[in-house]
Amino acid sequence: MLSYWEKQSLLQYDYIIVGSGIVGLSAAISIKDRAPQSRVMVLEREVLPTGASTKNAGFACVGSLTEILADMQTMPVEAVLNLVSLRMSGLQLLRKRLGDNAIGYRENGSFELISSREEWALAQLKEVNDILGALIGGSQPAFVRADEYLVPFGFERRFVKALVRNNFEGELHTGKMMRTLIDAAIGKGVEIKTGCPVSHIEDFHTTVNVIVPHHTLKEDIAFSARKVLVCTNAFARQLLPGEEVTPGRGQVLITEPVNDLPFKGVFHMEEGYYYFRELDGRVLLGGGRQLDFAGETSTDFLFNDRIQHELEVLLGTVILPGRHINIADRWTGIMAFGANKQPIVKAHTKNVLMGVRMGGMGVAIGSAIGDKLAVMALEN
């Protein structure tokens, strides 16, 4: 029951992007930067981006010491360096595009808590610095011991044996980043339509149809475009069956403001499986997926009671030992993983491209992946 006017003027685009998270909006902006006259539309199935882009902890990170060492055990060194380089270039593009003030970017310090189980990694610190040296550049090594902060930060010394400072990481405000990214896309003429769940995509080789159910009219709307970019990360298999994308749910909590909080900055633990930071005088703490990989391989936005409990235990015994801390809020986000940490950036069909599987590093690599997708879309 669409009108003549709607069919003539409101359904045709040059590029349609599915997913309004960091990757999708970055791809839209990059297309408009290179082809300002093109018609670009972003479709988001919910009122707000729902996966991980608005749910993350706001770490502008490229990898902790133990995480990089773990990667070197499963990937060639060159592949690890390529990942670190991608994360660095993605963060540089994000900061250049949006501006540090607009996204609340700060460098209050990035540290990894080393327990007795990770002390072996300290002996590898120089080797990792040597490997990363050419990539990082500058006068500072990537990682340095920072044990002088153990006492002032107040962590439980029976657990935390050492601190390693990361000299090329920062933090940002996720909400401000997404607000600024949305504003930047709209400012360039990108159309963003929310509440538009895509049911399927049809590539007819000369054009692509993107089908969205219209619940009021009780019929499907077929938008058309020359190219369609799928940027739905953990939810990619719902539209592109067969792709190797495994969802990974992340549990997060945030405290009430803490009096005399002794630390600032961002912190990693256990190869990055736990992470916490100071935020507006509060502690934001997340992770624990390794406690229940099977249960957290899910796209359901549900709390895992065991992991949420373990986060509270970690908060009260290691991070702020002996203090009673009130929890203000909790949430979950859905990330995407695979057999390795490489994102998937490729053509699914001739005219349907995909940029998914951010491996929990969407803040770092999302802008770069979006830009790569834009280049691919414009080249063909």
QUIPE-V948945 format. One record per helix or strand. SS is the DSSP state (a for helix, b for strand). FROM is the first residue (numbers start at 1). TO is the last residue. Records with the same first field share a line. If there is no record, write none. Layout:
SS = FROM-TO + FROM-TO
//
This chain:
a = 4-9 + 22-34 + 65-74 + 77-98 + 100-103 + 119-136 + 149-153 + 174-187 + 233-238 + 289-291 + 293-296 + 305-319 + 362-379
b = 12-12 + 15-18 + 40-43 + 59-60 + 106-106 + 110-114 + 143-145 + 162-166 + 170-171 + 191-193 + 198-203 + 208-214 + 219-225 + 227-230 + 246-255 + 266-269 + 274-279 + 282-287 + 327-337 + 344-347 + 352-356
//
